[in-house]
Amino acid sequence: MGIVERRERERSEIRVKILDAARELFAREGYEHVTMRRIADAIEYSATTIYNHFEDKDDLVKALCEEDFARLLGALQAAPRPSDPVDAIRLLGRAYCQFAIDHPNHYRFMFMTPDKVEHPEPESPGFQSFGVLRQLVDGAIAAGRFKPADPDTIAQVLWASLHGAVALLISIKPHHWPCSPKPDLVDQVIENSLRGFLEAK
């Protein structure tokens, strides 16, 4: 490995350390309370090193959002797509929840960080992630599987329901629940949410 390649690898490794530390700090302490110096201290580098990679805190947050939502988008796009759009929504919901459980720090940063500055654009992976669900909702309405209704509202209700479940699962230890979370909790939340939109057969 040449000098240029080694330096580029080291630069990439430092960038990953910065992003990982920032993600954890933002999720734990909130966007407003975390400074670039605080992030630098967490990885035992100078603040100058952080600024060599990111212009400012907002630039760092933008990079985190792009990276994390791209990872979520990949997980959603990889979910199986049966021909029945309602079954596809079920499997998409499970993939979404599995992403949150597998990547709790990422999820907390993406959806549970107070005051995080983010304005998703239509081409952003965050916007596209919601679009995966929105497209399936459109398909369910067109196929007569869902009652005619505003697809954005339906998608938001389904998303909000799942977010509530996974936020609890990644934030509260099982022994702190009134009773331990049931193994089929996610499936039951998905079914309960779908039930309100299904067209009567």
C-alpha positions as CSV (number, residue, x, y, z in Angstrom):
1,M,0.0,0.0,0.0
2,G,1.4,3.4,-1.0
3,I,1.6,6.5,1.1
4,V,-1.4,8.1,-0.6
5,E,-3.6,5.1,-0.2
6,R,-2.5,4.7,3.5
7,R,-3.3,8.4,4.2
8,E,-6.7,8.1,2.5
9,R,-7.5,5.0,4.6
10,E,-6.5,6.7,7.8
11,R,-8.6,9.8,6.8
12,S,-11.6,7.5,6.2
13,E,-11.1,5.7,9.5
14,I,-11.0,9.1,11.4
15,R,-14.2,10.2,9.6
16,V,-15.9,7.0,10.7
17,K,-14.8,7.6,14.3
18,I,-16.1,11.2,14.2
19,L,-19.5,10.1,12.8
20,D,-19.9,7.3,15.3
21,A,-19.0,9.5,18.3
22,A,-21.3,12.3,17.1
23,R,-24.2,10.0,16.5
24,E,-24.0,8.6,20.0
25,L,-23.5,12.0,21.6
26,F,-26.4,13.6,19.7
27,A,-28.7,10.8,20.5
28,R,-27.7,10.7,24.2
29,E,-27.3,14.5,25.0
30,G,-29.3,16.2,22.2
31,Y,-28.1,18.2,19.3
32,E,-28.0,21.6,21.0
33,H,-25.8,20.3,23.9
34,V,-23.0,18.8,21.8
35,T,-20.2,20.9,20.4
36,M,-17.5,20.0,17.9
37,R,-15.0,20.2,20.7
38,R,-17.1,17.7,22.7
39,I,-17.0,15.3,19.8
40,A,-13.2,15.8,19.4
41,D,-12.7,15.0,23.1
42,A,-14.8,11.8,22.8
43,I,-12.4,10.4,20.2
44,E,-9.3,12.1,21.7
45,Y,-8.5,14.2,18.7
46,S,-8.2,18.0,18.4
47,A,-11.2,20.1,17.3
48,T,-9.1,21.0,14.2
49,T,-9.2,17.4,13.1
50,I,-13.0,17.5,13.1
51,Y,-13.0,20.7,11.1
52,N,-10.7,19.1,8.5
53,H,-13.6,16.7,7.8
54,F,-16.6,18.8,8.3
55,E,-17.3,22.5,7.9
56,D,-19.4,22.9,11.0
57,K,-21.9,20.9,13.1
58,D,-24.7,21.2,10.6
59,D,-22.4,19.8,7.9
60,L,-21.6,16.9,10.2
61,V,-25.3,16.3,10.9
62,K,-26.1,16.3,7.2
63,A,-23.4,13.7,6.6
64,L,-24.8,11.5,9.4
65,C,-28.3,11.8,8.0
66,E,-27.2,10.9,4.5
67,E,-25.2,7.9,5.8
68,D,-27.8,6.6,8.2
69,F,-30.9,7.1,6.1
70,A,-29.0,5.5,3.1
71,R,-28.5,2.4,5.3
72,L,-32.2,2.4,6.3
73,L,-33.2,2.8,2.6
74,G,-31.1,-0.2,1.7
75,A,-32.7,-2.3,4.4
76,L,-36.2,-1.3,3.2
77,Q,-35.4,-1.9,-0.4
78,A,-34.1,-5.4,0.4
79,A,-37.3,-6.4,2.1
80,P,-39.2,-9.1,0.2
81,R,-42.0,-7.8,-2.1
82,P,-44.9,-10.3,-2.4
83,S,-47.5,-9.5,-5.0
84,D,-50.1,-8.5,-2.3
85,P,-49.2,-4.9,-1.3
86,V,-50.6,-5.5,2.2
87,D,-48.3,-8.4,2.7
88,A,-45.5,-6.3,1.3
89,I,-46.3,-3.6,3.9
90,R,-46.1,-6.2,6.7
91,L,-42.7,-7.3,5.6
92,L,-41.5,-3.7,5.2
93,G,-42.6,-3.0,8.7
94,R,-40.6,-5.9,10.0
95,A,-37.6,-4.8,8.1
96,Y,-37.9,-1.3,9.5
97,C,-38.2,-2.6,13.1
98,Q,-35.2,-4.9,12.6
99,F,-33.1,-2.0,11.4
100,A,-33.9,-0.1,14.6
101,I,-33.2,-3.1,16.8
102,D,-29.9,-3.8,15.0
103,H,-28.8,-0.2,14.9
104,P,-30.3,1.5,18.0
105,N,-27.8,4.4,18.1
106,H,-28.4,5.1,14.4
107,Y,-32.2,5.0,15.0
108,R,-32.0,7.3,18.1
109,F,-30.0,9.8,16.1
110,M,-32.3,9.7,13.1
111,F,-35.7,9.9,14.9
112,M,-35.2,10.6,18.6
113,T,-32.6,13.4,18.7
114,P,-34.1,16.7,19.9
115,D,-33.5,19.9,17.9
116,K,-31.6,18.1,15.1
117,V,-31.5,20.4,12.1
118,E,-32.7,18.4,9.1
119,H,-34.6,19.4,5.9
120,P,-35.0,16.2,3.8
121,E,-35.1,16.9,0.1
122,P,-37.1,14.6,-2.4
123,E,-33.9,13.0,-3.6
124,S,-32.5,12.4,-0.1
125,P,-32.4,8.8,1.3
126,G,-34.7,9.9,4.2
127,F,-37.4,11.1,1.8
128,Q,-36.9,8.0,-0.4
129,S,-37.3,5.7,2.7
130,F,-40.7,7.1,3.4
131,G,-41.4,6.8,-0.3
132,V,-41.0,3.1,-0.2
133,L,-43.9,2.8,2.2
134,R,-45.9,5.4,0.4
135,Q,-45.6,3.5,-2.9
136,L,-46.9,0.3,-1.2
137,V,-49.8,2.2,0.3
138,D,-50.7,3.6,-3.2
139,G,-50.6,0.0,-4.4
140,A,-52.8,-1.2,-1.7
141,I,-55.4,1.5,-2.4
142,A,-55.2,0.8,-6.2
143,A,-55.7,-2.9,-5.6
144,G,-58.8,-2.3,-3.4
145,R,-57.0,-3.8,-0.4
146,F,-57.1,-0.4,1.5
147,K,-60.1,1.9,1.8
148,P,-59.8,5.0,-0.4
149,A,-58.0,7.6,1.7
150,D,-55.1,10.0,1.7
151,P,-52.0,7.8,1.1
152,D,-49.7,10.2,2.9
153,T,-51.9,10.0,6.0
154,I,-52.0,6.2,5.9
155,A,-48.3,6.0,5.5
156,Q,-47.7,8.4,8.4
157,V,-50.0,6.5,10.7
158,L,-48.3,3.2,9.9
159,W,-44.9,4.7,10.4
160,A,-45.9,6.5,13.6
161,S,-47.3,3.2,15.1
162,L,-44.1,1.3,14.3
163,H,-41.9,4.1,15.6
164,G,-43.7,4.0,19.0
165,A,-43.0,0.3,19.3
166,V,-39.4,0.3,18.3
167,A,-38.7,3.5,20.4
168,L,-39.8,1.5,23.4
169,L,-37.9,-1.6,22.5
170,I,-34.6,0.2,22.1
171,S,-35.0,2.6,25.0
172,I,-36.5,0.5,27.8
173,K,-34.9,-2.7,29.0
174,P,-37.3,-5.7,29.1
175,H,-37.2,-6.0,32.9
176,H,-38.4,-2.3,33.2
177,W,-41.6,-3.0,31.2
178,P,-44.8,-3.6,33.2
179,C,-44.5,-7.1,31.8
180,S,-41.7,-8.2,29.4
181,P,-42.4,-7.3,25.8
182,K,-44.1,-10.1,23.9
183,P,-42.2,-11.8,21.1
184,D,-45.0,-10.9,18.6
185,L,-45.3,-7.3,19.8
186,V,-44.1,-5.8,16.5
187,D,-46.3,-8.1,14.4
188,Q,-49.3,-7.2,16.6
189,V,-48.6,-3.4,16.2
190,I,-48.4,-3.9,12.4
191,E,-51.6,-5.9,12.3
192,N,-53.5,-3.4,14.5
193,S,-52.4,-0.5,12.3
194,L,-53.3,-2.3,9.1
195,R,-56.7,-3.3,10.4
196,G,-58.0,0.3,10.3
197,F,-57.3,0.7,6.7
198,L,-58.3,-2.7,5.2
199,E,-61.2,-2.7,2.8
200,A,-63.9,-5.1,4.0
201,K,-64.1,-8.3,1.9
